[in-house]
Amino acid sequence: MSQESLTADLCRAARRARGKQGNLTYKGREQALARFAGFLWQTGFQIHTTGQLKEKHITAWAAAMAARGCSKRTIANNLAHLRTALEGIKRRPFADKMSNTLLGAAGASRAGTKRPMTRGALNAHLAVVAALDPGVAMVLELQAEFGLRAEEGVRSVKSLADWHRALVNPLADGFVSVIHGTKGGKTRRSPPLDRERAAALVKRAIELSHQYGGKLVRKPDLKRAMDRYHYSVRKAGMTGEAAPHSLRYAYTVEHLRRMRAAGVSRREAAAGISTWLGHGDGRGTWIERVYGREEIAASEVQHA
């Protein structure tokens, strides 16, 4: 038996746990469980199966992560993955006993680390990115207009023709269907920030893709296309608070403002925008606490 066999057993246990497991969550969980297995064997705990885990093993791992300077949010996320594996072998009571409070990971903030990017800041970044790779710059524009994730933007080339028809058809509602690259494979319908601008943008994206052989980022496969995307945005200084994900914050904030101005309640607005971002209507609270927290706070001050 080895570290690899323990990793395999942990992953099998996690797959037996309840609930739908999206692809990105699935991959992240397996990586976290592999790190846990590696820690146990490197520390001298020769554990072979998930069923052998005891309180001291999990406590030691949490302490080791804290000693390495991991944030409480990181520790809590890793512990959540481990609890899923324990649940998969019917050890939920033990998993619940090993709480974040007991392990020193309680109180972690789930507030996002990004801030909504202004149009002026985006334009400045676009100028730099366009000089490196016009295709990546186009992806960023699509992300800003439709609230897309990075992979959704890179793979949106397959949907551009349908999007353009939806945007220019006066009988359509102007929403586009986001299908490719979504988290967990969940499709959604989302509105642009500005329908006329979006139609012109999608038309330009289609023309660029024709020049690039049916792609927006000129790479032979998705992995290398994503690598090129991340390289280009880093070179342009789009990191930290200014990372591309901040475009989804800006998209959210703008729609929150419009919906609140139209008389839609905060809760209903957040639930609706949550579906446009691909989180589902049950994640409205997440929208309020993370993506739109600054806008909601400012609105409350104005109405105080």
C-alpha positions in Angstrom: 0.0 0.0 0.0 1.2 3.5 -0.7 0.3 7.2 -0.8 -1.2 6.6 -4.3 -3.5 3.9 -3.0 -4.7 6.1 -0.2 -5.4 8.9 -2.6 -7.4 6.5 -4.8 -9.4 5.3 -1.9 -10.2 8.9 -0.7 -11.3 9.8 -4.2 -13.5 6.8 -4.5 -15.1 7.6 -1.2 -15.7 11.2 -2.3 -17.4 10.1 -5.5 -19.9 8.0 -3.5 -21.0 11.1 -1.5 -24.3 12.7 -2.1 -24.9 15.6 -4.5 -24.0 16.5 -8.1 -20.2 17.0 -8.5 -19.3 19.6 -11.1 -16.2 18.9 -13.1 -14.1 21.8 -11.6 -15.1 20.9 -8.1 -14.4 17.3 -8.8 -10.9 18.1 -10.0 -10.2 20.4 -7.1 -11.4 17.9 -4.6 -9.1 15.1 -6.0 -6.1 17.5 -5.8 -6.9 18.4 -2.2 -7.3 14.7 -1.3 -4.0 13.9 -3.0 -2.3 16.6 -1.0 -3.8 15.2 2.2 -2.6 11.7 1.4 0.9 13.0 0.6 1.0 14.8 3.9 0.0 11.7 5.9 2.7 9.5 4.3 5.4 12.2 4.5 4.5 12.7 8.2 4.8 9.0 9.0 1.1 8.2 9.3 0.8 5.0 7.2 -2.9 5.2 6.5 -4.2 3.0 3.8 -8.0 3.6 3.7 -10.4 6.4 4.4 -11.9 4.3 7.1 -8.7 4.4 9.1 -8.7 8.2 9.5 -8.7 9.5 13.1 -9.0 12.9 14.7 -5.2 13.2 15.1 -4.7 12.9 11.4 -7.1 15.6 10.4 -5.9 17.9 13.3 -2.3 17.5 12.2 -3.2 18.4 8.6 -5.1 21.5 9.6 -2.2 22.6 11.8 0.3 22.0 9.0 -1.7 24.1 6.6 -1.9 26.9 9.2 1.9 26.7 9.8 2.5 27.1 6.1 0.6 30.3 6.1 -2.6 29.1 4.4 -5.6 31.3 4.9 -8.6 30.1 6.9 -10.6 30.0 3.7 -8.1 27.7 2.0 -7.9 25.4 5.1 -11.7 25.3 5.3 -12.0 24.4 1.6 -9.6 21.6 2.0 -11.3 20.3 5.0 -14.7 20.4 3.2 -13.2 18.1 0.5 -12.1 15.7 3.2 -15.5 15.7 4.8 -17.0 14.7 1.5 -14.8 11.6 1.4 -15.8 10.7 4.9 -19.4 11.2 4.0 -19.0 8.8 1.1 -18.1 5.9 3.5 -20.9 6.8 5.9 -18.7 8.6 8.4 -20.7 11.9 8.4 -21.0 12.1 12.2 -17.2 11.9 12.5 -16.9 14.5 9.7 -19.2 16.9 11.4 -17.3 16.4 14.7 -14.2 17.6 13.0 -15.6 21.1 12.6 -13.8 24.2 11.4 -14.1 25.7 14.9 -12.3 22.6 16.4 -9.6 22.8 13.7 -9.0 26.5 13.9 -10.5 27.3 10.5 -13.7 29.0 11.6 -14.5 32.6 10.7 -13.1 32.5 7.2 -14.5 35.2 5.0 -16.2 34.2 1.8 -16.1 37.7 0.4 -14.5 37.9 -3.0 -11.0 39.3 -3.4 -11.8 41.2 -6.6 -13.5 44.6 -7.2 -15.6 45.6 -10.1 -13.4 46.8 -13.0 -14.3 50.2 -14.4 -14.7 50.6 -18.2 -11.7 53.0 -18.2 -9.5 50.4 -16.5 -10.6 47.7 -18.8 -9.8 49.8 -21.9 -6.3 50.5 -20.6 -5.7 46.7 -20.1 -7.3 45.9 -23.5 -4.7 48.1 -25.2 -1.9 46.2 -23.7 -3.5 42.8 -24.2 -4.4 43.6 -27.9 -0.7 44.3 -28.6 0.1 40.8 -27.3 -2.8 38.8 -28.7 -5.9 40.4 -30.3 -7.8 37.2 -29.7 -7.3 37.3 -26.0 -8.4 41.0 -26.0 -11.6 40.0 -27.8 -12.3 37.3 -25.2 -11.9 39.9 -22.4 -14.4 42.2 -24.2 -16.9 39.3 -24.4 -16.3 38.5 -20.7 -17.1 42.1 -19.8 -20.2 42.3 -21.9 -21.8 39.0 -21.0 -20.3 38.2 -17.5 -18.4 35.2 -18.8 -15.8 33.1 -17.1 -12.4 32.8 -18.8 -13.0 29.4 -20.4 -16.5 30.4 -21.4 -15.0 33.4 -23.3 -12.4 31.3 -25.0 -14.8 28.7 -26.1 -17.6 31.1 -27.0 -16.5 31.0 -30.6 -18.8 28.1 -31.2 -21.8 30.1 -30.2 -21.1 33.5 -31.7 -23.3 33.1 -34.8 -26.3 32.1 -32.6 -25.6 35.0 -30.2 -25.5 37.5 -33.1 -28.9 36.3 -34.4 -30.4 36.6 -30.9 -29.1 40.1 -30.5 -30.1 41.5 -33.8 -33.6 39.8 -33.9 -36.1 42.5 -32.8 -38.5 39.7 -31.7 -35.9 38.0 -29.4 -35.3 39.1 -25.8 -31.6 39.7 -26.4 -30.5 37.0 -24.1 -27.7 34.6 -25.3 -27.2 31.0 -24.4 -23.9 30.2 -22.7 -23.2 26.6 -23.4 -19.5 25.9 -23.9 -17.0 26.0 -21.0 -19.5 26.4 -18.3 -18.8 25.2 -14.7 -20.3 21.8 -14.2 -21.6 21.8 -17.8 -24.7 23.9 -16.8 -26.0 26.0 -19.6 -27.6 29.3 -19.0 -29.2 32.4 -20.7 -27.6 35.8 -20.0 -28.3 39.3 -21.2 -25.5 41.7 -22.3 -24.9 45.0 -20.6 -25.8 46.8 -23.8 -27.6 45.0 -26.6 -26.5 47.2 -29.5 -22.9 47.3 -28.4 -23.0 43.5 -27.8 -24.2 42.9 -31.3 -21.4 44.9 -32.8 -18.9 43.2 -30.5 -20.1 39.7 -31.5 -19.9 40.6 -35.1 -16.3 41.7 -34.7 -15.5 38.5 -32.8 -17.0 36.4 -35.7 -14.8 38.3 -38.2 -11.7 37.8 -36.1 -12.4 34.1 -35.7 -12.7 33.8 -39.5 -9.2 35.3 -39.7 -7.9 32.9 -37.1 -9.2 29.7 -38.6 -12.3 29.4 -36.4 -10.7 30.3 -33.1 -10.4 33.4 -31.0 -7.1 32.3 -29.4 -4.8 30.8 -32.0 -3.7 27.6 -30.3 -4.3 24.0 -31.3 -6.2 22.9 -28.2 -8.0 24.3 -25.2 -5.2 23.8 -22.7 -2.7 25.8 -24.7 -5.4 28.4 -25.5 -6.1 28.9 -21.8 -2.3 29.1 -21.1 -2.0 31.8 -23.7 -5.0 33.6 -22.2 -3.5 33.5 -18.7 -0.1 34.6 -19.9 -1.5 37.6 -21.8 -3.6 38.9 -19.0 -0.8 38.5 -16.5 1.6 40.4 -18.8 -1.0 43.2 -19.0 -1.1 43.4 -15.2 -4.5 41.9 -14.8 -3.8 40.2 -11.4 -5.2 40.5 -7.9 -8.1 42.8 -7.6 -7.7 43.6 -11.4 -7.8 40.0 -12.5 -10.3 39.2 -15.4 -12.8 37.7 -12.9 -13.4 41.3 -11.7 -15.2 41.8 -15.0 -17.9 39.5 -13.7 -18.1 41.7 -10.6 -18.6 44.8 -12.9 -21.3 42.9 -14.9 -23.1 42.1 -11.7 -22.9 45.6 -10.2 -24.2 47.2 -13.4 -27.2 44.9 -13.6 -27.9 45.3 -9.8 -28.1 49.1 -10.3 -30.5 48.8 -13.2 -32.8 46.3 -11.5 -32.9 48.2 -8.3 -33.6 51.4 -10.2 -36.5 49.6 -11.9 -38.0 48.7 -8.5 -36.9 45.1 -8.3 -36.2 44.0 -4.7 -32.6 43.4 -3.7 -33.2 39.7 -3.1 -35.0 39.2 -6.4 -32.4 41.1 -8.3 -29.6 39.0 -6.8 -31.4 35.7 -7.5 -31.9 36.7 -11.1 -28.3 37.8 -11.7 -27.1 34.7 -10.0 -28.7 32.6 -12.8 -27.2 34.9 -15.5 -23.7 34.2 -14.0 -24.3 30.5 -13.9 -24.7 30.0 -10.1 -28.5 29.2 -10.1 -31.3 31.2 -8.4 -30.5 29.6 -5.0 -27.2 31.5 -4.9 -28.6 35.0 -4.6 -27.1 35.4 -1.2 -23.7 34.7 -2.7 -24.2 37.5 -5.2 -25.1 39.9 -2.4 -22.1 39.0 -0.2 -19.5 38.7 -2.9 -20.1 40.1 -6.4 -22.4 42.9 -5.4 -21.4 43.6 -1.8 -20.0 47.1 -2.5 -23.0 48.2 -4.6 -25.4 46.9 -2.0 -23.5 48.7 0.8 -23.5 51.9 -1.2 -27.2 51.6 -1.9 -28.0 51.1 1.7 -26.0 54.2 2.7 -27.9 56.3 0.2 -31.3 55.1 1.5 -30.3 55.3 5.2 
